């Protein structure tokens, strides 16, 4: 490993090296089927020499220089207009080179290309896409804008709402004082990219500071001041009204469902680099030139990915995906060659899985672990290279700020999210198990701490049949008590706390007992043998006092609707199971710690 490795090289290793197949989609390029038809029928081909030469260079780059499989698709057959239809060869292409105008060079309609991009965005296979185009009227910026409109939802305007009284004042004043349309801020169209940057959540502190040199409204500050002087209201209210109006002007052009949290984009006219990136697709728009495809396409793609500056974890996950593809067959062969182990696995699975769905999880986990262990050495080296490229001696805070725009003031929030990620996972089990976190319909949280083997549906049915029948599973659970999140983070290594990230994105800490206190535990009876429905919900019954004050306090059965909000990872569940076991096995001894108050003087000594 070299100390001078560049982060750019690792981006290339994670995103470019895995490329195996390329799909070129352009109605001006011949497909293999078209060429065969021309040869068979003796027809004269109608493709321009310039387009044929460009395609030939692309194919040569793919075959000879990069050793990629390449196919050409004219965008006509099979039909892409079908709802949610993506041809399989397109769905699994690592790199797509897409012409924007698939209805002829003279057409200005890019709807078919945008449809392909939207369908790829719904694809589970990550695609790199180069929109290779002559542009709209020779300008690729318009193409970029149209694609951005296709992916983005209308920006949130509620934060820019003003009172109806102020809106009425502004509109009445404009009706009288802007009849000649001299206020340029109202008549000049704004570029969608500039407007999206203005309302981006990372810019919320500066969005109303219209006098700042970089503000979108700075060139129109005189117009804003004129409106302010005319109606005598807070200038911030005027700026909010203007932003809302500008969003509404172009709102009908937005057709997507992404926001600034799920989509990253960049347009750098100085470096001639642009991209739109979601979790499923990376798109860059490149103008068709007469340069070498290596310069025009390959190197430009790398430069654009470098501009994206994906986080180290993004690179590591991409590397893991690729590495599993590389070693998967080899490891599968090693596993299947051990026929005795395979026979034991299959026999156990067939024998036990009917009554215990966890047997499937066990089988998957064993095989997945072997794949993971086989990958660990190579992935460890890649992780080392990541740290080396970021200069491991540099300030980690600055590096985190570079990738995630967080700083020291966000430290506790980042720590809370890390701890929640470490100890809890989203629910996946089909029934209650050790470490299941339940939210009852009285808003209380309970942690299931019965041993997992006792929670398998039907496992202990005979033991309880005479008392409660066979429809219920008995579980022991402890009540989770909320903790101060900062104190919990600081004391997290005491193993007393667990962290849960709720649906609203907030992480909260909980404990079952601290210091000399005892946990609050209870016995619940889970309906349907503890099986969870498709929404991870289950009905619970427990014994509670009868709240009717007119009679002697009696015990009664109370029913609860419970929802699984998370599960503890296995080792964390065992930690709390052990704590509960130790508490319930404690032995009381006959020592005395009080006599005539003499103990007070001992306690008071420093």
WOZIRA-V149127 format. One record per residue. RES is the residue in three letters. PSI is psi as a letter, one per 20 degrees, with the letter a starting at -180 (* if undefined). Layout:
RES,PSI
RES,PSI
This chain:
UNK,p
UNK,q
UNK,i
UNK,j
UNK,p
UNK,q
UNK,h
UNK,h
UNK,h
UNK,h
UNK,g
UNK,g
UNK,h
UNK,h
UNK,h
UNK,g
UNK,h
UNK,i
UNK,p
UNK,h
UNK,q
UNK,p
UNK,p
UNK,p
UNK,o
UNK,p
UNK,i
UNK,j
UNK,q
UNK,q
UNK,r
UNK,h
UNK,g
UNK,g
UNK,g
UNK,g
UNK,g
UNK,g
UNK,g
UNK,g
UNK,i
UNK,k
UNK,q
UNK,p
UNK,q
UNK,j
UNK,p
UNK,q
UNK,h
UNK,g
UNK,g
UNK,h
UNK,g
UNK,g
UNK,g
UNK,g
UNK,h
UNK,g
UNK,g
UNK,g
UNK,g
UNK,g
UNK,g
UNK,g
UNK,g
UNK,i
UNK,l
UNK,q
UNK,p
UNK,q
UNK,q
UNK,p
UNK,p
UNK,j
UNK,j
UNK,g
UNK,p
UNK,q
UNK,p
UNK,i
UNK,i
UNK,q
UNK,p
UNK,k
UNK,p
UNK,p
UNK,q
UNK,h
UNK,h
UNK,h
UNK,h
UNK,j
UNK,p
UNK,h
UNK,p
UNK,p
UNK,o
UNK,p
UNK,q
UNK,h
UNK,n
UNK,j
UNK,k
UNK,q
UNK,h
UNK,i
UNK,q
UNK,j
UNK,o
UNK,j
UNK,h
UNK,g
UNK,g
UNK,h
UNK,g
UNK,g
UNK,g
UNK,h
UNK,h
UNK,h
UNK,h
UNK,j
UNK,q
UNK,i
UNK,p
UNK,p
UNK,p
UNK,p
UNK,p
UNK,o
UNK,o
UNK,o
UNK,q
UNK,i
UNK,r
UNK,o
UNK,k
UNK,j
UNK,o
UNK,i
UNK,h
UNK,h
UNK,g
UNK,g
UNK,g
UNK,h
UNK,h
UNK,g
UNK,h
UNK,h
UNK,h
UNK,q
UNK,r
UNK,p
UNK,q
UNK,p
UNK,i
UNK,h
UNK,i
UNK,j
UNK,q
UNK,r
UNK,q
UNK,h
UNK,g
UNK,g
UNK,g
UNK,g
UNK,g
UNK,g
UNK,h
UNK,g
UNK,g
UNK,h
UNK,h
UNK,h
UNK,i
UNK,k
UNK,h
UNK,i
UNK,k
UNK,i
UNK,o
UNK,h
UNK,h
UNK,h
UNK,h
UNK,p
UNK,q
UNK,q
UNK,p
UNK,h
UNK,g
UNK,h
UNK,h
UNK,h
UNK,h
UNK,g
UNK,j
UNK,q
UNK,h
UNK,i
UNK,j
UNK,h
UNK,h
UNK,i
UNK,h
UNK,i
UNK,m
UNK,i
UNK,i
UNK,q
UNK,h
UNK,i
UNK,q
UNK,h
UNK,j
UNK,g
UNK,i
UNK,k
UNK,h
UNK,h
UNK,g
UNK,g
UNK,h
UNK,g
UNK,g
UNK,g
UNK,h
UNK,h
UNK,i
UNK,l
UNK,r
UNK,p
UNK,h
UNK,h
UNK,h
UNK,g
UNK,g
UNK,g
UNK,g
UNK,g
UNK,g
UNK,g
UNK,h
UNK,h
UNK,g
UNK,h
UNK,h
UNK,j
UNK,h
UNK,i
UNK,i
UNK,p
UNK,j
UNK,a
UNK,j
UNK,q
UNK,a
UNK,i
UNK,h
UNK,i
UNK,p
UNK,q
UNK,q
UNK,p
UNK,o
UNK,n
UNK,h
UNK,g
UNK,i
UNK,l
UNK,p
UNK,q
UNK,q
UNK,p
UNK,p
UNK,a
UNK,i
UNK,i
UNK,q
UNK,p
UNK,p
UNK,q
UNK,p
UNK,p
UNK,p
UNK,p
UNK,a
UNK,j
UNK,r
UNK,p
UNK,h
UNK,g
UNK,g
UNK,h
UNK,g
UNK,g
UNK,h
UNK,h
UNK,g
UNK,g
UNK,h
UNK,g
UNK,h
UNK,h
UNK,h
UNK,h
UNK,l
UNK,q
UNK,q
UNK,h
UNK,h
UNK,g
UNK,g
UNK,g
UNK,g
UNK,h
UNK,g
UNK,g
UNK,g
UNK,g
UNK,h
UNK,h
UNK,h
UNK,g
UNK,i
UNK,g
UNK,g
UNK,g
UNK,h
UNK,h
UNK,g
UNK,g
UNK,g
UNK,h
UNK,h
UNK,n
UNK,h
UNK,g
UNK,h
UNK,h
UNK,g
UNK,g
UNK,g
UNK,g
UNK,g
UNK,h
UNK,g
UNK,h
UNK,h
UNK,i
UNK,h
UNK,h
UNK,i
UNK,o
UNK,i
UNK,i
UNK,h
UNK,g
UNK,g
UNK,g
UNK,g
UNK,g
UNK,g
UNK,g
UNK,h
UNK,h
UNK,h
UNK,g
UNK,g
UNK,g
UNK,h
UNK,h
UNK,i
UNK,g
UNK,g
UNK,h
UNK,h
UNK,g
UNK,h
UNK,g
UNK,h
UNK,g
UNK,h
UNK,g
UNK,g
UNK,g
UNK,h
UNK,j
UNK,n
UNK,i
UNK,i
UNK,r
UNK,o
UNK,h
UNK,g
UNK,h
UNK,g
UNK,h
UNK,h
UNK,g
UNK,h
UNK,j
UNK,k
UNK,q
UNK,a
UNK,h
UNK,i
UNK,j
UNK,g
UNK,h
UNK,g
UNK,g
UNK,g
UNK,g
UNK,h
UNK,g
UNK,h
UNK,g
UNK,h
UNK,h
UNK,h
UNK,q
UNK,q
UNK,q
UNK,p
UNK,h
UNK,q
UNK,i
UNK,r
UNK,q
UNK,r
UNK,p
UNK,j
UNK,p
UNK,p
UNK,p
UNK,o
UNK,r
UNK,j
UNK,j
UNK,j
UNK,q
UNK,p
UNK,q
UNK,o
UNK,p
UNK,k
UNK,q
UNK,q
UNK,h
UNK,h
UNK,i
UNK,i
UNK,p
UNK,p
UNK,i
UNK,g
UNK,k
UNK,h
UNK,h
UNK,h
UNK,i
UNK,g
UNK,h
UNK,g
UNK,j
UNK,a
UNK,j
UNK,i
UNK,q
UNK,p
UNK,p
UNK,q
UNK,p
UNK,q
UNK,q
UNK,p
UNK,p
UNK,p
UNK,q
UNK,q
UNK,p
UNK,h
UNK,g
UNK,h
UNK,g
UNK,g
UNK,h
UNK,k
UNK,h
UNK,j
UNK,i
UNK,k
UNK,i
UNK,q
UNK,q
UNK,p
UNK,p
UNK,o
UNK,r
UNK,h
UNK,j
UNK,i
UNK,p
UNK,p
UNK,q
UNK,q
UNK,r
UNK,r
UNK,h
UNK,q
UNK,q
UNK,c
UNK,j
UNK,r
UNK,q
UNK,q
UNK,o
UNK,r
UNK,r
UNK,p
UNK,q
UNK,o
UNK,p
UNK,q
UNK,k
UNK,k
UNK,j
UNK,q
UNK,q
UNK,a
UNK,i
UNK,j
UNK,l
UNK,q
UNK,q
UNK,p
UNK,q
UNK,p
UNK,r
UNK,p
UNK,r
UNK,q
UNK,p
UNK,j
UNK,o
UNK,i
UNK,i
UNK,r
UNK,q
UNK,p
UNK,r
UNK,q
UNK,q
UNK,p
UNK,p
UNK,q
UNK,q
UNK,p
UNK,q
UNK,p
UNK,o
UNK,i
UNK,r
UNK,q
UNK,q
UNK,q
UNK,g
UNK,h
UNK,h
UNK,g
UNK,h
UNK,g
UNK,h
UNK,g
UNK,g
UNK,g
UNK,g
UNK,g
UNK,h
UNK,h
UNK,i
UNK,j
UNK,q
UNK,p
UNK,p
UNK,r
UNK,k
UNK,q
UNK,p
UNK,j
UNK,p
UNK,o
UNK,j
UNK,j
UNK,h
UNK,h
UNK,g
UNK,h
UNK,g
UNK,h
UNK,i
UNK,q
UNK,*
